[in-house]
Amino acid sequence: MATRSLSAGEVLLIRHGETEWSLSGRHTGNTDIPLTANGERAARALAPLLAGLGVELVLVSPLQRARRTCELAGLAAHATVDPDLREWNYGAYEGITSAEIQCMAPGWMVFRDGCPEGESPAQIGARADRVIERVRAHGGKVAVFAHGHLLRVLAARWIGLPPSHGSHFLLDTATLSILSRYAGEPALGCWNAAALSLTT
């Protein structure tokens, strides 16, 4: 198990815990479903890893799966809901799996093609950019509780890549990642860590 502190200017990303739809691979955008029992257990397990980090700003998606993860992880007391952290609006593809979508639109990829009646990569990229602007303006230690596809775009935008490059950042439920800097340049401090021990 690695150890890692959180420094001023770094952003801790937390993807919400498991839901029935994340477990079955169904695209879950605005559908506001709860965590599974396993998802709640995984979220609780994050609490001792996050305690004592001195996080100064906590931002959370308005959707209950992210808010509940934040609560169980122990950072809800001073959390601020940020609508820009909602998951991708999948439009006509809400609630269906990638395999089902491929039957209708062979070769489809959300990060490149977006969703009919939903959001385009440019639109979710603009939301990610607003979040980045907010956390960089804060300048302290920040925690963000949100969703898989949104956080993958956020990581891409943090290091100056287009939203389509979110496809390169696989992200599991109830994992921790850190947006950081290297020699003044935006960088990833760690990614998709399921058992990351953060030292105070």
Phi, psi and omega in degrees: 000124180284155173246147185202127173270170177244126183256162176303136181090351177269153182237120176271119179260131178234116172281142181301162178289175183300142169237170177300323182283324176294326179294322182266358178081015179278136181293121185241096178265266183274352176296122191261082184255155184278171172289152169284172175300320177296321178298320178293320179297317180295322179294319178297324181295341178285335188305309180294336178285333184262343184296137175080008180283345181072033178298132186258336180223128177240120178247140184219144173299150177288349184280143191298329181295325176282318180297320179292321176300316178300316180298310183292333178280355173089015183242018185280339189303323183240024182284146176245128177285129179239110181302335179291348180269003174302153176293163176311136173279108185276355176054238183294345181263005178299131174082004179240160186272164177300322179298319178294321179294321180299330176293327181272326185220079183305135179086000183297141171219126186302320185292335179262320192255342185068198186226134175298135182067008179234213184264150173269163174303323179296322181292316179288330174297322178295322177295316179300319180298322178294322177296315179299317178300319181294312184289325178292324177295327179293310174081354180261203177276125187234141172241138181232123177253118183204216196233161187305301185290320178300314182293328178292321175293320179301317178296316179299314182292326179304320182261017171083014178267156177292160181306328181300336181284355171302339179298339184272356185245089178293141186214119180270166177290151177055039178249164180243140175220157180230127170269127188223202176219153174225119182051039178086353181260143177302138183209166173265122179281325171195165185213135170057044182270116181275338184225053182271125177260115181263127181267148179276000000 
